[in-house]
Amino acid sequence: MDLLLEDEHSSVECSSLTILPLVVLLSTWRKKTREYGRAGDTDSAFLLVFLAAFGRGVRRAGFERPLPLRRTVRRPASRRLIEEKHMPTSRPLPLLKPDRLRLLPRSFAWLDHRLRSSGLLARMAPEEWGLYCFLALAADAKGRSCWRLERVQREVPFQVPTLRRARDGLLKLDLIAYRPWHAHAADGAYQLLSLPSLPSPAPKSSGSSIADILARLDLKR
C-alpha cells in the first residue's frame, strides 16, 4: 500500500508501510519536534495528516471492511465430561478391533445399566429378560410399543404361553406397563417404565443372637 503524508511544510511518500513502522515514524517525529520546541501545533497537525493518509491507504488497498473474526466453537460441558470419563480399571484396556468401534445409533433402544447394579437382572427369568430386551428394541422415545405376542415369538426363542408368563413377571417387577385393547384381548399396548427404587438392604445387627449367648454360657460352665 502506498501512503502519502502531506502538510504545508513537507510531503513524505510511504511505500508498503505496516502499522508498526508508522508508529515508530510518528514517535521519531514527536521526539524531533520536541527538541526544537515545536511539539504543540506541529505534532497535532502531523497526527491529523497521518490518520487521513493512513485511512486513504487502507481504502485503496481494499480493506474498507474489518476482517471477520474466527469463531471458536467449544464443545458442551456435558459432552466433554462424557468424552473424558473412562471406565475405572486397574490397567488400560486395549481396543481390540478399531475398525469395529461401536457408535451411538440414531434410535431409542437403550438399557439402563442399573438393571445389573440394582440386582434386578438376577431376579429376572430368561424369558422375562428376552421379552424386556425385545420391548426395549421395539419401543419409541417414550418406551411405547404394541407388538403382538404371536409376532414377538418369531424374533425370540420363546412360545406365546411363555411370553405371556414373562409379561406377567415384568408387570410384577414393575418394569413395564401393559393395557389390553379390550377386556378379552390377548395383546395390547406396552410401555417401558423407569426403574423402580429398590429398598436398601437392612443393616446387620451388631448384637449377638440367642444361640451365641447360650453357647458362651455353656463355655463358661
C-alpha positions in Angstrom: 0.0 0.0 0.0 1.3 3.5 -0.9 0.6 6.3 1.6 1.3 10.0 1.0 1.7 12.1 4.2 1.4 15.8 3.4 1.3 19.1 5.4 2.1 22.6 4.5 5.8 22.2 5.1 6.7 18.8 3.6 5.4 15.7 1.9 6.6 12.1 2.6 5.7 9.1 0.5 5.5 5.8 2.4 5.6 2.7 0.3 4.5 -0.7 1.7 4.5 0.5 5.3 2.8 -1.5 8.1 1.3 -0.2 11.2 4.4 -0.8 13.4 6.8 1.3 11.2 4.3 4.1 11.0 4.0 4.2 14.8 7.8 4.3 15.0 7.9 7.2 12.5 5.3 9.1 14.5 7.3 8.6 17.7 10.5 9.9 16.0 8.7 12.9 14.6 7.4 13.8 18.1 10.9 13.5 19.5 12.4 15.7 16.9 9.7 18.4 17.1 10.0 18.5 20.9 13.8 19.0 20.6 13.1 22.2 18.5 10.2 23.3 20.8 7.5 22.7 18.2 5.7 19.9 19.9 2.4 21.8 20.0 0.8 22.7 16.7 3.2 20.7 14.5 2.6 17.5 16.5 -1.2 17.8 16.3 -1.1 18.7 12.5 1.2 15.7 11.8 -1.2 13.4 13.7 -4.2 14.5 11.6 -2.3 14.2 8.3 -1.0 10.8 9.4 -4.5 9.4 10.2 -6.0 10.8 7.0 -3.3 9.4 4.8 -3.4 6.0 6.5 -7.2 5.9 6.0 -6.8 6.6 2.3 -4.2 3.9 2.0 -6.3 1.3 3.8 -9.3 2.1 1.5 -7.0 2.0 -1.6 -5.8 -1.5 -0.6 -9.3 -2.8 -0.4 -9.7 -3.2 3.4 -12.7 -0.9 3.9 -14.5 -3.6 6.0 -12.9 -5.2 9.0 -11.9 -8.8 8.6 -14.3 -11.3 10.2 -13.0 -12.8 13.4 -12.6 -16.5 13.6 -15.2 -18.0 15.8 -14.1 -20.6 18.3 -16.6 -23.4 18.8 -16.4 -25.0 22.2 -17.9 -28.4 23.0 -20.7 -28.5 25.5 -19.6 -29.2 29.0 -21.8 -32.4 29.3 -20.1 -33.8 26.1 -16.7 -33.0 27.4 -17.4 -34.8 30.6 -18.7 -37.9 28.7 -15.6 -37.9 26.5 -13.2 -37.5 29.4 -14.9 -40.2 31.6 -13.3 -43.6 31.3 -14.0 -47.0 32.7 -12.3 -47.3 36.1 -9.9 -50.3 35.6 -6.5 -51.2 37.1 -4.9 -51.3 33.7 -5.8 -49.6 30.4 -8.0 -51.8 28.2 -6.9 -52.4 24.6 -9.1 -51.6 21.6 -9.2 -55.0 20.0 -10.8 -54.0 16.7 -10.6 -50.3 16.0 -12.5 -50.7 12.7 -15.5 -52.1 14.6 -15.7 -49.3 17.2 -19.3 -49.0 18.3 -21.1 -45.7 17.9 -24.3 -44.4 19.3 -27.1 -45.1 16.7 -29.9 -42.7 15.9 -32.6 -44.7 17.7 -34.3 -45.0 21.0 -33.2 -48.5 22.0 -31.2 -48.5 25.3 -31.0 -50.4 28.5 -30.4 -48.9 31.9 -27.2 -50.2 33.5 -28.9 -50.1 36.9 -30.6 -53.4 35.8 -27.3 -55.0 36.7 -26.2 -52.9 39.6 -29.5 -52.9 41.4 -29.9 -56.7 41.3 -33.0 -56.7 39.0 -31.1 -58.7 36.4 -30.6 -61.6 38.8 -34.3 -61.6 39.7 -35.5 -61.9 36.1 -36.1 -65.2 34.4 -34.6 -65.9 30.9 -38.0 -65.4 29.2 -38.6 -62.1 31.1 -35.2 -60.8 30.1 -35.8 -61.8 26.5 -39.1 -60.0 26.3 -37.8 -57.0 28.1 -34.9 -56.7 25.6 -37.3 -57.0 22.7 -39.6 -54.3 24.0 -36.6 -52.1 24.5 -35.6 -52.6 20.9 -39.1 -52.1 19.6 -40.1 -49.1 21.8 -40.2 -45.4 20.7 -38.7 -42.5 22.6 -41.2 -42.8 25.4 -40.9 -46.6 25.7 -44.2 -47.4 23.9 -44.8 -50.3 21.6 -47.7 -52.6 20.6 -46.3 -55.8 19.2 -48.5 -58.9 19.2 -47.0 -61.9 21.1 -47.5 -64.1 18.1 -45.3 -61.7 16.2 -42.8 -61.5 19.0 -42.2 -65.2 19.1 -40.8 -65.1 15.6 -37.9 -62.9 16.9 -37.2 -64.6 20.3 -36.8 -68.3 21.1 -40.0 -68.4 23.3 -43.5 -69.5 22.6 -46.6 -67.4 23.2 -47.6 -69.1 26.6 -44.0 -68.5 27.8 -44.1 -64.9 26.6 -47.4 -64.4 28.4 -45.8 -65.6 31.7 -42.8 -63.3 31.0 -45.2 -60.3 30.6 -46.8 -61.1 33.9 -43.4 -61.4 35.6 -42.3 -58.0 34.2 -45.5 -56.5 35.5 -44.8 -57.8 39.0 -41.3 -56.4 38.8 -42.8 -53.0 37.9 -40.6 -52.8 34.8 -43.4 -52.4 32.2 -47.0 -51.2 32.0 -49.5 -53.1 29.9 -53.1 -52.4 28.8 -55.0 -54.8 26.5 -57.0 -53.5 23.6 -60.2 -54.7 25.2 -61.3 -56.9 28.1 -60.6 -60.3 26.4 -57.8 -59.2 24.1 -54.6 -61.3 24.0 -52.5 -58.2 23.1 -52.4 -54.5 23.8 -50.1 -51.5 24.4 -46.8 -51.7 26.3 -44.7 -49.0 28.0 -41.2 -49.5 29.5 -41.1 -47.8 32.9 -38.3 -46.1 34.7 -36.6 -48.5 37.1 -38.3 -48.8 40.5 -36.5 -47.7 43.6 -35.4 -50.9 45.4 -35.3 -50.9 49.2 -31.8 -50.8 50.6 -30.8 -53.9 52.5 -31.3 -53.8 56.2 -28.0 -53.2 58.2 -26.6 -56.2 60.0 -27.3 -56.2 63.8 -24.3 -55.8 65.9 -25.8 -57.6 68.8 -25.4 -61.3 69.5 -28.1 -63.9 68.8 -29.6 -66.1 71.4 -27.7 -69.1 70.1 -24.4 -67.3 70.5 -25.3 -66.2 74.1 -26.3 -69.8 75.1 -23.0 -71.1 73.5 -21.0 -68.7 75.5 -22.8 -69.7 78.7 -22.1 -73.3 78.1 -18.4 -72.5 77.6 -18.2 -70.6 80.9 -19.7 -73.6 82.7 
